[in-house]
Amino acid sequence: MTAKNDKKTIRAWAMFDWANSAYNLVITSTVFPAYYVAITENTQNGDRVTFFGHSFVNTALSNYALAAAYLVIVLMLPILTSIADYRGSKKTFMQFFTWLGAIACCCLYFFKLDSLELGIICFALAAIGYSGGFVFYNSYLPEIATIDKQDAVSAKGFSYGYIGSMIIQIICFVFVLSPETFGITDKSFPARLSFLLVGLWWIGFAQIPFKILPGGTAKVANQQVSVLRGGFIELGKVWQQVKHMPLLKRYLPAFFFYSMGVQTIMLAAAGFGAKVLHLPTTSLITVILIIQLVAIAGAHLMSKLSERYGNVSVLTGVVMIWILICVAAYFISNAVQFYALAAVVGLVMGGIQSLSRSTYSKYLPQDATDTASYFSFYDVTEKLAIVGGMFSFALIEDLTGSMRNSILALGCFFVIGLVWLFALGKAEGSKKAL
């Protein structure tokens, strides 16, 4: 068993974020959304596309695809994470999802308007690969760091992710911004090349954590139990334990509702900029780079603030800022306002993700060996929030014809999450007073 707080292991763990955050930035946040909107809007059909014979608003279709992908993860992960603990094979699952996501990104190289179905399917598979690998990555946190180091280690992972994704983003940016420098005449090629590079970057750097991280220890006490049944048994045990954890019971619904807003904004922001504000790809990339730079500082700032004021108090303040962001996004009308709002989003984006993960980790029994099963609750909660957030975002746009209404509705989810955080803070204060 690996000793906790080992610097080499922590760096290797953080490199997984370095590897897969390339997908999160290029595919969900910049190049793919801009490319997708550009090739699916035309004078004949406007913003509507046909997918397997059914007509959709283009951005609603991509958001429905993400919602479906995360729903698949919600249904799969409780079983897979429990099996991972039961068999001691969480690194194997981590590798499987990484290969799935990376290959799907590489296949997006072939995505053009006449292959819309292929593009949407690969887009969804890449999301499954990314989110599936992340749950097993998250489950390593209490295994590699002691409770007093988990905020800092969590922030380190996100920082590595932001830095790594910015590097690959800049490489892609060069091809998108100046294709003629490389003799590129096909306007679709720079974007499609970016998708291929992301897949190669993702699987290439993932080999570092795959080589160094421990594989896990199998539970072989009862050889009579089948692997699948054993997974459900382990999941049931964890659920029974969670029900008797008063702080965790309040934290999970808070996390669920504010994650509906956070994750949806992160996934839909680029589509909003491209479609509503008509920002070109170069502007979108600039905006996301601003967010990434600020997010690095934000993750570390929230870690420091949590040391002084406590995790719950900092999360409460951050969620209040997210509510203001939703209101402001409804009214913005130009690129300058979008840039300013992006800077604020960056400041709170990295902080809320990093602090959410470490807060959950702190509420777990620190001597637990079935961390993958525990983190399945965390990740299923997050993925289910994405399903609800993305589906409602797409549905509201479909019904009203405006993304602005969808963003305003997200503010309601943050308000509900804020109420649960107040309840959590009260419960935490009562426990400390005992």
FENFENWO-V881852 format. One record per backbone hydrogen bond with DSSP energy under -0.5 kcal/mol. NH is the residue of the N-H (numbers start at 1). CO is the residue of the C=O. Records with the same first field share a line. If there is no record, write none. Layout:
NH->CO / CO
This chain:
5->144
6->3
10->6
11->7
12->8
13->9
14->10
15->11
16->12 / 13
17->13 / 14
18->14
19->15
20->16
21->17
22->19
23->20
24->20
25->21
26->22
27->22 / 23
28->23
29->25
30->25
32->26
34->30
35->31
36->32
37->33
38->34
39->35
40->36
41->37
42->46
46->42
48->45
49->56
51->49 / 54
52->50
54->51
56->49
58->47
61->57
62->58
63->59
64->60
65->61
66->62
67->63
68->64
69->65
70->66
71->67
72->68
73->69
74->70
75->71
76->72
77->73
78->74
79->76
80->76
81->77
82->78
83->79
84->80
85->81
86->82
87->83
88->84
89->84
90->84 / 215
91->215
93->89
94->90
95->91
96->92
97->93
98->94
99->95
100->96
101->97
102->98
103->99
104->100
105->101
106->102
107->103
108->104 / 105
109->106
110->107
111->108
112->110
115->112
116->113
119->115
120->116
121->117
122->118
123->119
124->120
125->121
126->122
127->123
128->124
129->125
130->126
131->127
132->128
133->129
134->130
135->131
136->132
137->133
138->134
139->135
140->137
141->138
143->140
144->140 / 141
145->141
149->146
150->146 / 147
153->149
154->150
155->151
156->152
157->153
158->154
159->155
160->156
161->157
162->158
163->159
164->160
165->161
166->162
167->163
168->164
169->165
170->166
171->167
172->168
173->169
174->170
175->171
176->172
177->173
178->174
181->178
182->179
183->180
184->179
185->183
187->185
189->186
190->186
192->188
193->189
194->190
195->191
196->192
197->193
198->194
199->195
200->196
201->197
202->198
203->199
204->200
205->201
206->202
207->204
208->205
209->205
210->206
211->207
212->208
213->209
219->86
220->218
223->221
225->222
230->226
231->227
232->228
233->229
234->230
235->231
236->232
237->233
238->234
239->235
240->236
241->237
242->238
243->239
244->241
245->242
246->244
249->245
250->246
251->247
252->248
253->249
254->250
255->251
256->252
257->253
258->254
259->255
260->256
261->257
262->258
263->259
264->259 / 260
265->261
266->262
267->263
268->264
269->265
272->268
273->269
274->270
275->271
276->272
277->272
279->273
284->280
285->281
286->282
287->283
288->284
289->285
290->286
291->287
292->288
293->289
294->290
295->291
296->292
297->293
298->294
299->295
300->296
301->297
302->298
303->299
304->300
305->301
306->302
307->303
308->304
309->305
310->306
314->310
315->311
316->312
317->313
318->314
319->315
320->316
321->317
322->318
323->319
324->320
325->321
326->322
327->323
328->324
329->325
330->326
331->327 / 328
332->328
338->334
339->335
340->336
341->337
342->338
343->339
344->340
345->341
346->342
347->343
348->344
349->345
350->346
351->347
352->348
353->349
354->350
355->351
356->352
357->353
358->354
359->355
360->356
361->357
362->358
363->359
364->361
368->365
371->369
374->370
375->371
376->372
377->373 / 374
378->374
379->375
380->376
381->377
382->378
383->379
384->380
385->381
386->382
387->383
388->384
389->385
390->386
391->387
392->388
393->389
394->390
395->391
396->392
397->393
398->394
399->395
400->396
401->397
406->402
407->403
408->404
409->405
410->406
411->407 / 408
412->409
413->409 / 410
414->410
415->411
416->412
417->413
418->414
419->415
420->416
421->417
422->418
423->419
424->420
425->421
426->422
427->423
428->424
429->425
430->426
431->427
432->428
433->429
434->430 / 431
